[in-house]
Amino acid sequence: MKLAQTLPIAPTAVKAFSEAHHEVAWMTQLRQAALNQFESLDFPQYERMNYRNWPLTETRNFEVESSEQPDLSTINMHLEKAAGSIVQFGNQTIKIALDDALKAKGVIITDIFTAEKEYPDLLQQYYMQVTTTPDEHKLTAFHAALMNNGAFIYVPKNVVIDQPIQAYFVQDSTQAQDFVHHLLLIADEGSEFTYLENYETLGDHKNVANIVAEVILKNNSHVHYAAVDQLGAQTTTYLNRRAYVMNDAQIDWAVGAMNNGNIINDFNTALKGRGSHAEANVVAISTGKQTQGIETRVTNYGQQSIGNILQHGVILEKATLTFNGVGHIVKGARGSDAQQESRVLMLSNKAIGDANPILLIDENDVRAGHAASVGRVDEQQMYYLMSRGIDKETAQRLVIRGFLGSVLTAIPVKAARDQLAETIERKLVDGQATENDKN
């Protein structure tokens, strides 16, 4: 099986979907143009990631409506302390909540189709125009043509929000349905807030997920972006997170890649402004026979910009995990700093791990460095713990917690740290149980 070169979707079907959602003319035109460009575009290339046999463009059905009354009781949601929240299931928006005081200040949380009609200028200015474009490659064209749900969040100038904004995006795999989801998040000048994001899957149909998250940080803004990804084992995913960071703005990424199916993570930050700053922290666990490819890229365009990448991953059973860390300082970005560290810990002789540091330096007056390693659990640590009466599985988890601890402590929001730690523990226990059953 090879990735499809053409999409089995008629332009009339895309137009009908757009009309059914009362989309504005420019969105309909963007969809049609992306569909027309798909065949002529190439698939993206990632170092040491071979996904050519994945069904990433085998669309199931992007028009079907999700179940009317989804049972989300199995989804572990913590919304009670949120300043605002949005919950979406498949192509339905289940809940939107926002503190009245924040509404009065102009904060916006809504679904993408409502945003098209009520905030057309903001959406048209940034939707797939700045961080990525429909014609970047086949997978972005697929997304632009077939996007079937999403969210829009805007925080106005100088608004500082103490409690987090939370989002739960649940893929509907109770039926055959594409999950083509888009997030556009805009932090206006001088704003600061925390955004906590969760992706999960309900059901076990084999489906495609194509997710694009765009984050725009205007001058002097600061966004703490924490995400826990737990898409299902039957889901094949392309996940594209991008940030565009202006003068003296900062984004703190904290991503837990806890997915169970095959996935390509395209994780890219453009430090466009002078003094812009990005901290990209990624934790990943691969289990079973799954393959996770994670490319984390920070490009320094602005002078005196700072980009740090920290990636730690664990592999169990016959899984594969690849980290690409790409630090790029372009010509003219004087005084910039690009640092990265990628480490992979393997708990099985059948696991495959890779950590690839890539530095591209086009300027002289800069600082840059990298570290990378792939190894196995320290036997001395295991012996020490087991000699004190701790069983092998618990000892392994303690060693792994220590290995991942440096990334977890870099997450500034306690709620995000706690949720990610809980998810890590659950995935490790499940992975160990499966491995023991096979043995």
Secondary structure as GFF3:
##gff-version 3
##sequence-region A 1 439
A	DSSP	alpha_helix	11	20	.	.	.	ID=ss1
A	DSSP	alpha_helix	25	37	.	.	.	ID=ss2
A	DSSP	three_ten_helix	38	40	.	.	.	ID=ss3
A	DSSP	beta_strand	84	89	.	.	.	ID=ss4
A	DSSP	beta_strand	92	98	.	.	.	ID=ss5
A	DSSP	alpha_helix	100	104	.	.	.	ID=ss6
A	DSSP	beta_strand	108	111	.	.	.	ID=ss7
A	DSSP	alpha_helix	112	118	.	.	.	ID=ss8
A	DSSP	alpha_helix	120	126	.	.	.	ID=ss9
A	DSSP	alpha_helix	138	146	.	.	.	ID=ss10
A	DSSP	beta_strand	149	155	.	.	.	ID=ss11
A	DSSP	beta_strand	165	172	.	.	.	ID=ss12
A	DSSP	beta_strand	179	187	.	.	.	ID=ss13
A	DSSP	beta_strand	192	202	.	.	.	ID=ss14
A	DSSP	beta_strand	207	217	.	.	.	ID=ss15
A	DSSP	beta_strand	222	230	.	.	.	ID=ss16
A	DSSP	beta_strand	235	245	.	.	.	ID=ss17
A	DSSP	beta_strand	250	257	.	.	.	ID=ss18
A	DSSP	beta_strand	263	271	.	.	.	ID=ss19
A	DSSP	beta_strand	277	286	.	.	.	ID=ss20
A	DSSP	beta_strand	291	300	.	.	.	ID=ss21
A	DSSP	beta_strand	306	315	.	.	.	ID=ss22
A	DSSP	beta_strand	320	329	.	.	.	ID=ss23
A	DSSP	beta_strand	337	346	.	.	.	ID=ss24
A	DSSP	beta_strand	352	361	.	.	.	ID=ss25
A	DSSP	beta_strand	367	376	.	.	.	ID=ss26
A	DSSP	alpha_helix	379	386	.	.	.	ID=ss27
A	DSSP	alpha_helix	392	408	.	.	.	ID=ss28
A	DSSP	alpha_helix	414	438	.	.	.	ID=ss29
###
